[in-house]
């Protein structure tokens, strides 16, 4: 058996590994972009949530103020 008898097998294995590494690099790029998009969306939703909480607090304060005015009217009658 000569030293080069296993070379085609080694070449085939290297090609297989190279293809797999290429697939993994592509997957990492895809996941990086997806992660970036998800982080952006999370930031957007957190800002939206904060705005909604503020609106809810303003509405609650307005309702409480109306209830207070109604109670004052009731007690004044």
SULNOR-V692239 format. One record per residue. N is the residue number from 1. RES is the residue in three letters. D_LAST is the distance of its C-alpha to the last C-alpha in Angstrom with 1 decimal. Layout:
# SULNOR-V692239
N|RES|D_LAST + N|RES|D_LAST
This chain:
# SULNOR-V692239
1|UNK|112.8 + 2|UNK|112.2 + 3|UNK|109.4 + 4|UNK|107.9 + 5|UNK|107.7 + 6|UNK|104.2 + 7|UNK|103.0 + 8|UNK|101.7 + 9|UNK|99.5 + 10|UNK|98.2 + 11|UNK|97.6 + 12|UNK|95.7 + 13|UNK|93.6 + 14|UNK|92.9 + 15|UNK|91.8 + 16|UNK|89.6 + 17|UNK|88.0 + 18|UNK|87.7 + 19|UNK|85.9 + 20|UNK|83.5 + 21|UNK|82.8 + 22|UNK|82.0 + 23|UNK|79.6 + 24|UNK|77.9 + 25|UNK|77.6 + 26|UNK|76.1 + 27|UNK|73.6 + 28|UNK|72.6 + 29|UNK|72.0 + 30|UNK|69.9 + 31|UNK|67.9 + 32|UNK|67.4 + 33|UNK|66.0 + 34|UNK|63.8 + 35|UNK|62.5 + 36|UNK|61.8 + 37|UNK|59.9 + 38|UNK|57.9 + 39|UNK|57.1 + 40|UNK|55.9 + 41|UNK|53.7 + 42|UNK|52.3 + 43|UNK|51.5 + 44|UNK|49.8 + 45|UNK|47.8 + 46|UNK|46.7 + 47|UNK|45.5 + 48|UNK|43.6 + 49|UNK|42.1 + 50|UNK|40.9 + 51|UNK|39.3 + 52|UNK|37.5 + 53|UNK|36.3 + 54|UNK|34.9 + 55|UNK|33.2 + 56|UNK|31.7 + 57|UNK|30.5 + 58|UNK|28.9 + 59|UNK|27.2 + 60|UNK|25.9 + 61|UNK|24.6 + 62|UNK|22.8 + 63|UNK|21.2 + 64|UNK|20.2 + 65|UNK|18.6 + 66|UNK|16.7 + 67|UNK|15.5 + 68|UNK|14.5 + 69|UNK|12.5 + 70|UNK|10.7 + 71|UNK|10.0 + 72|UNK|8.7 + 73|UNK|6.3 + 74|UNK|5.4 + 75|UNK|5.5 + 76|UNK|3.8 + 77|UNK|0.0
